[in-house]
Amino acid sequence: MTYSTLMVHLELEHTNDARLRIAGDLAEKFEAKLIGIAASDPRPPYYRNGAFVHSLIERERNEIAKRMSETEERFRAAVKDRARKIEWRCAMARPTEYVAREARAADLVITGANRDGALLDPQLRLDPSDLVMQAGRPVFVVPPEAEHLKLKHVLIAWKDTREARRAVSDALPLLHKAKYVDVIEVAEGDVSQGAAQHHVNDVVAWLVRHNISAVGRVSQVPDDPDAIENLWKNGVDLVVAGAYGHTRFREWVIGGVTRKLITQSQHCSFLAH
């Protein structure tokens, strides 16, 4: 298994340095084609009409087109010697919806973390949480602190849900390249430590049948995203997790691992829903 085509989403208002570095690392590791993608939707002014409004919209469209051209230049310069083939896509459209649609062309979508931790303007900014839910592809979330992707140590944050099963299956090409793979489940709620150990043992055995060496263990830390992240705080290069094993509403109201990975974690994350 491999990733033959990667897609990296780029913001028009930022340098995108971290995600371009990681996208280049992944393209090199898998000798993959890399598609750069960007979008922004002009916001219609609501306080005027007629020719004045038309001129404002046209001015904004021209500014967006200029930023798209500049972003494409930076993308091509950053990855020209790192990907087997490169392609650029852009549109005057809402970023999340556009990237989710175009994700049909890729095996894996790379984007940045949402450090704002709040709702984003859907016409200007891509929301990683919405992208995970809509894309039908795994999403690789890159924090701004990321330098390079070593893939020495990968941690699977296991929860016995369909989302976690999907994530581990989709992550197989990355897991094959890791030196160490840990499978950790937090025994919480009605799940006993014995049941959780049975879960991780099954996952480890499944990985072994795919020629991936892994170690499974169970933790009984509280059901708290901060406490859970401490399990992988040191020495982990990538966290693989199912996105929104709880309802998304619950995660945004009282917190959750998915939200923590998307908004605050300093680790790269591989998420699937």
C-alpha positions in Angstrom: 0.0 0.0 0.0 1.1 3.5 -0.7 -0.2 7.1 -1.2 0.2 7.8 -4.9 -1.3 11.3 -4.7 -1.2 13.8 -1.9 -3.1 17.1 -1.6 -1.9 20.0 0.5 -4.3 22.9 1.3 -2.6 26.3 1.5 -3.9 29.5 3.2 -3.8 32.7 1.1 -3.0 34.9 4.1 -0.1 32.8 5.6 3.3 31.5 4.5 2.3 27.8 4.9 5.9 26.9 5.7 5.2 24.0 8.1 2.6 22.2 5.9 4.8 22.7 2.8 7.8 21.1 4.6 5.6 18.1 5.8 4.0 17.8 2.4 7.4 17.6 0.8 8.5 15.0 3.3 5.5 12.8 2.5 5.9 13.3 -1.2 9.5 12.1 -1.0 8.7 9.1 1.3 6.0 7.8 -1.1 7.4 9.2 -4.4 3.9 10.7 -4.8 2.3 13.3 -6.9 1.5 16.5 -4.9 -1.5 18.7 -5.6 -1.5 22.2 -4.1 -4.9 23.7 -3.5 -6.3 27.0 -2.3 -9.7 28.7 -2.2 -11.4 31.9 -1.0 -14.9 33.2 -1.6 -15.4 36.9 -2.1 -17.7 38.3 0.6 -20.6 40.3 -0.9 -21.2 43.7 0.8 -24.7 44.0 2.2 -24.9 47.7 2.7 -24.9 49.0 -0.8 -26.1 47.9 -4.3 -25.7 48.7 -7.9 -22.4 49.7 -9.6 -20.6 50.5 -6.3 -21.2 47.0 -5.0 -20.1 45.5 -8.3 -16.8 47.4 -8.1 -16.2 46.3 -4.6 -16.7 42.6 -5.5 -14.5 43.0 -8.5 -11.8 44.5 -6.5 -11.9 41.7 -3.9 -11.9 39.1 -6.7 -8.8 40.6 -8.2 -7.1 40.7 -4.8 -7.9 37.0 -4.2 -6.7 36.1 -7.7 -3.4 37.9 -7.0 -2.9 36.1 -3.7 -3.7 32.8 -5.3 -1.1 33.4 -7.9 1.5 34.3 -5.2 0.6 31.2 -3.2 0.9 29.0 -6.3 4.4 30.4 -6.9 5.5 29.7 -3.3 4.0 26.2 -3.6 5.9 25.3 -6.8 9.1 26.8 -5.5 8.9 24.8 -2.2 8.1 21.4 -3.7 9.5 21.4 -7.2 12.4 19.1 -6.3 10.5 17.0 -3.8 7.4 15.5 -5.5 7.3 13.2 -8.5 4.8 15.5 -10.1 3.0 18.6 -9.0 -0.3 20.2 -9.8 -2.1 23.4 -8.7 -5.9 23.8 -8.2 -7.7 26.9 -6.9 -11.1 28.5 -7.0 -13.3 31.4 -5.8 -15.2 29.1 -3.4 -15.6 28.3 0.2 -12.3 26.6 1.2 -13.6 23.7 3.2 -16.3 22.7 0.7 -14.0 23.1 -2.3 -11.1 21.1 -0.8 -13.5 18.4 0.4 -14.9 18.0 -3.2 -11.4 18.0 -4.8 -10.2 15.4 -2.3 -11.6 12.8 -4.7 -8.2 13.2 -6.6 -6.0 12.3 -3.6 -5.3 9.5 -1.2 -4.5 11.9 1.7 -5.2 15.6 2.4 -2.7 17.7 4.3 -3.8 20.9 6.1 -2.9 23.0 9.0 -4.0 23.1 12.6 -6.7 25.5 13.7 -4.9 27.5 16.3 -7.9 29.9 16.7 -9.8 27.1 18.4 -13.1 28.7 17.3 -15.5 28.9 14.4 -13.7 30.3 11.3 -15.1 32.5 8.6 -16.2 29.8 6.1 -15.7 32.1 3.1 -12.0 32.7 3.9 -10.7 29.9 6.1 -10.7 26.2 5.9 -12.0 24.4 9.1 -10.0 21.2 9.6 -12.8 19.8 11.7 -15.3 20.2 8.9 -12.9 18.9 6.4 -12.4 15.6 8.3 -16.1 15.1 8.4 -16.7 16.0 4.7 -13.7 14.8 2.7 -14.1 11.0 2.7 -10.3 10.9 2.8 -7.9 10.8 5.8 -6.7 14.2 6.8 -3.1 15.0 7.9 -3.1 17.9 10.3 0.2 19.9 10.6 0.9 22.2 13.5 2.8 25.4 12.8 5.7 24.1 15.0 6.4 21.1 12.7 9.8 21.0 11.2 10.1 17.6 9.5 8.3 14.3 9.6 10.7 11.7 11.0 8.1 8.8 11.5 10.4 7.1 14.0 7.6 6.8 16.6 3.9 6.6 15.7 1.2 6.4 18.3 -2.3 5.0 17.6 -4.8 6.5 20.0 -7.2 3.6 19.9 -10.9 3.8 20.8 -13.0 0.8 19.8 -15.0 2.8 17.2 -15.5 2.6 13.4 -13.6 5.9 13.1 -10.5 4.4 14.8 -10.7 1.3 12.6 -10.9 3.5 9.5 -7.9 5.6 10.6 -5.6 2.7 11.3 -6.5 1.1 8.0 -5.9 4.3 6.1 -2.6 4.9 7.9 -1.1 1.6 6.9 1.4 3.1 4.4 2.7 5.5 7.1 2.8 2.7 9.8 5.0 0.6 7.4 7.6 3.3 7.5 7.6 3.8 11.3 10.3 2.3 13.5 8.1 2.1 16.6 4.3 1.8 16.7 2.4 2.0 20.0 -1.3 1.2 20.3 -2.8 2.9 23.4 -6.4 2.7 24.6 -7.7 4.7 27.6 -10.0 2.5 29.7 -12.9 4.9 30.3 -16.6 4.8 31.0 -18.0 1.2 30.9 -14.9 -0.2 29.3 -12.9 -2.3 31.8 -9.1 -2.5 31.7 -9.4 -6.2 30.6 -11.7 -5.3 27.7 -9.4 -2.5 26.6 -6.4 -4.8 26.7 -8.3 -7.3 24.5 -9.0 -4.4 22.0 -5.4 -3.3 21.7 -4.2 -6.9 21.5 -6.5 -7.5 18.5 -5.2 -4.3 16.8 -1.5 -5.3 17.4 -2.2 -8.8 16.0 -3.9 -7.3 13.0 -0.9 -4.9 12.4 1.6 -7.8 12.7 -0.3 -9.6 10.0 0.4 -6.5 7.9 4.1 -6.9 8.7 4.0 -4.0 11.2 5.6 -4.5 14.6 3.5 -2.8 17.4 3.1 -2.7 21.1 -0.2 -2.3 22.8 -1.0 -1.0 26.2 -3.9 0.3 28.3 -4.0 3.5 30.4 -6.5 4.5 33.0 -5.9 8.3 33.0 -9.0 10.4 33.4 -11.3 11.1 30.4 -9.5 14.4 29.9 -7.9 15.5 26.7 -5.0 17.2 28.5 -4.3 14.1 30.6 -4.6 11.8 27.5 -2.2 13.9 25.5 0.4 13.5 28.2 0.6 9.9 27.2 2.3 10.8 24.0 3.9 14.1 24.9 7.5 13.0 24.5 9.2 11.3 21.5 6.1 10.8 19.3 6.3 12.0 15.7 2.7 11.3 14.7 -0.6 10.5 16.3 -3.1 8.3 14.4 -6.7 8.6 15.6 -10.3 8.3 14.6 -12.0 11.7 14.4 -15.0 12.4 16.6 -15.5 9.0 18.3 -17.8 11.0 20.6 -20.4 13.3 18.9 -18.8 16.4 17.5 -21.2 18.5 19.6 -19.9 16.9 22.8 -16.3 17.5 21.8 -16.8 21.2 21.1 -18.8 21.7 24.3 -16.7 19.8 26.9 -13.6 19.1 24.9 -12.2 15.9 23.3 -9.1 14.3 21.8 -10.0 15.2 18.2 -10.5 18.9 19.1 -7.2 18.9 21.1 -5.3 17.4 18.1 -6.8 19.9 15.7 -6.5 23.0 17.7 -3.7 22.7 20.3 -1.4 19.7 19.8 2.2 20.2 18.7 2.2 16.8 17.1 1.3 16.0 13.5 -2.0 14.1 13.4 -3.5 11.6 11.0 -7.3 11.7 11.4 -10.1 9.8 9.7 -13.9 9.7 10.1 
